[in-house]
Amino acid sequence: MAGELTVNKGKLIFQEGDRGEGFYIVAAGKIKVFKMSFEGKEQILHIYGPGHIFGEVPVFQGKSFPASAMALEPSTLLFLPRQAFVRQIEKSPALAMNMLADLSRRLREFTIQIENLSLKEVPARLAAYILTLAQEGTEHSQMSPLPPKRLPAVGVSLPVSKVQLASLIGTTPETISRVLKKMELGGFIKVDGKQILILDQKGMEKLSRTGRL
């Protein structure tokens, strides 16, 4: 049913508007899903690592992809053709429920992402992102819809470049650098390249809500 694909870094997997003939599962590597404005500005919507599904919306709509996808590093993908998957869903209602649950989670994540981009200041977005990495304990970089749980002092590794992170949270790389420096000077975190140690979790949680540095 599924076919395996190997894609190089920078390879465009599909483009917004392409007809969706199936969807993908990340077996290895890292994929960004993004949209481009008419002016050529990129907005990253998601960055997916191993185990994540992407490009599944056209499976249910039977239409085109609403965004584009590109490999951020050499990646291995599993491709599931739409028709074969629809036949499988018809045989397994539980599979359909799992897909609906995943789509509902994505919708909730989009709601939080829109709130972050439109209502919160950059320090709040960045603090929420760092706490999300710590909470998940993985190297995914998508926003979590859940409030951060209590965490011990923990280190996280930024899984993307500052340029990609800036696109993900709606700012510039220069602003990312300035805010990280202010967080460090304020005693919230310690930064060593892409490694970040959270020193003041309560302070980071408050910062993720208020954005006040």
GIQUI-V666408 format. One line per field, one symbol per residue. ss: DSSP state (H for helix, E for strand, C for the rest). phi: phi as a letter, one per 20 degrees, with the letter a starting at -180 (. if undefined). psi: psi as a letter, one per 20 degrees, with the letter a starting at -180 (. if undefined). A space follows every 10 residues. Layout:
ss = ???
phi = ???
psi = ???
This chain:
ss = CEEEEEECCC CEEECCCCEC CEEEEEEECC EEEEEECCCC CEEEEEEECC CCEECCHHHH HCCECCCEEE ECCCEEEEEE EHHHHHHHHH HCHHHHHHHH HHHHHHHHHH HHHHHHHHHC CHHHHHHHHH HHHHHHCCCC CCCCCCCCCC CCCEEEECCC CHHHHHHHHC CCHHHHHHHH HHHHHCCCEE EECCEEEECC HHHHHHHHHH CCC
phi = .edecdcegn feebdgnffe ercccfebob cddbcdefen eecfebcddg neebmegfge emcefebdcb febgcdcddd fgffffffff ecgfffffff ffffffffff fffffffedd fggfffffff ffgfffmcde cefefefgef cfgbdcdfec ffffffffdm bdgffgffff fffffenfbc dcmeecdeec ffffffffee mee
psi = gqqpqpqrpi ppgqqpiqpo jarqpohqbp pqprqprhij ppopgqppap iqqqkigihh hkbrpirrpq pirpqpqppo qgghhghhhh hnhhgghggh gghhgghhgh gggggghhhq rghgggghgg hgggghkakq kqppiqqprp qrpqqqppir rhghgghgjl bqhghggggg ghgghijgrp pncipppohn gghhgghhgh jo.
